[in-house]
Amino acid sequence: MRIIDRMLLKELILTFLAVLSVLLLITYGSEATKLLGRALDGRVPVNLVGQLLLLRLPDVLGMIMPLSVLIAVVLTFGRLYQDQEMVVLHSSGIAPSYFRKVLLRFLVPLALLSGLLLNYLEPLALQYERQALSQNETLSPVAALQAGKFNSLPNNKGVLYAKSISADGRLQDIWIKYQDGANDLLLMAPQGQFVRQQEQIVLRLQNGWRYQNLHYAVQDGVPSQSKPIEVQNFVLFEGLLPELSSAQTPLRDKDLFTWQLIGSDNLKQQALVQWRLNMPLGIIALGLIGFMLAKTGPRQGRFARMFAAILLFIAFNQAMVAGQKALEKGLWSAEIGLWPITGLFLLIGFGVFAWVQRKGQAWRLAKAKTRLSQHKERR
């Protein structure tokens, strides 16, 4: 590898890593805020927040890599134009096609990495996330309950209070009001524990009191007891709380690997396959177009084309999203898929249209010269 190759690749890689780090911090900050909010609400166990953030990394990287590549290419070659280094390189006989070859050495590995992230690592991470949540719920069914607070049961079925909750799920000074149909059940016990039996959560209390049928009917404006209050003292009580027993959720489309989705008749799964296969090609296309956008004049500045680059990424991303939605709704053929979008951007990136335009101009110029020479001969 020549010195200029190493110099260009080093500049591209360092700029890409810097841009990726900034975008990753911004995106991860948003994800961390959402997870912490869910943890404070009791919907996600606090001890899983760090692990869940790590498992979101492939998804976030797959989302920000195209934009990071585009900005890195524009910044790197924009600096070369701004510092007049590109003028010196062109004067030394280096053609623009050489820079495309070096750029492809940088883009192709990133496209392969993006394909690995989208088609394998992201579904794998989502499956691990789902498994981690399921295992935590199995090992500690009360992970979402907060000590010293009245915790509402799902579907407004009641309220649970415990003065303290240990790491292994043991509760102290328990007070539970549970409503099932026409009956209210009130339980109080100094200690208890949740145990899992056959994928169901069973509440086990010791040395407590049980009150049932706390309902009153109103007759002529005067409340009267319609059912007697049943009061029982128990040594051991075991009861099932269906609202806390969660069934295993089915796998989502994005939890499946791409080879599991290929050949499916489901439109959403076909659209997802097209997205995963076309986005890596989009990285190559955006990088090549970014090289064209990086060309600036001596007084324009290094960031002169940054706004155009961001508009380009928005156009590409919106076109991909619109194509995916059309595939999901059956408005676009799954056999054609999203390939025309990436193909169009690749043609622009490789300069095919610019080459055709130059050839057309050269042909028109040659034709004009021929006509001029014929006109002179006639005179």
FENWO-V677653 format. One line per field, one symbol per residue. psi: psi as a letter, one per 20 degrees, with the letter a starting at -180 (. if undefined). burial: # if it has 9 or more other C-alpha atoms within 8 Angstrom, else .. A space follows every 50 residues. Layout:
psi->???
burial->???
This chain:
psi->prghghgghggggggghgghgghgggghhgghggghghhhijipphiigg ghghiighggghhigghggghggggghhhghhjjhhggghhjjpqhhghh ghhhhhhghhgggghgghighghghhghgghggghhhghnhkhiqpqjqo ppqqkkiaqppphqprhjjpqqmqppoppncjqpppppqhqaqpqpolkq pppoqplaqppqlmqpqppkjppqohqqpppqpqhpppqpnhhiopqpqq prgiiqqgihhpiqiphhhghhggghhhhhhhggghghhhhhhiorrhjh rhkhjhghgghgggggghggghhghhghijiqphhgbjhhghgghhgghj kghhghgghgghghghhghghghhhhhh.
burial->....##.##.###.##..##..##..##..##..##.###.#.##..##. .##.##.#####.###################.###..##.........# .###.###.###.################...##.##..##.##.##... ###...#########...###########...##############...# ################.................#.##...#.###..... ....####..#.....#########################.####...# ##..##..##..#..#..##..######.#.#.#..##..##..###### .#...........................
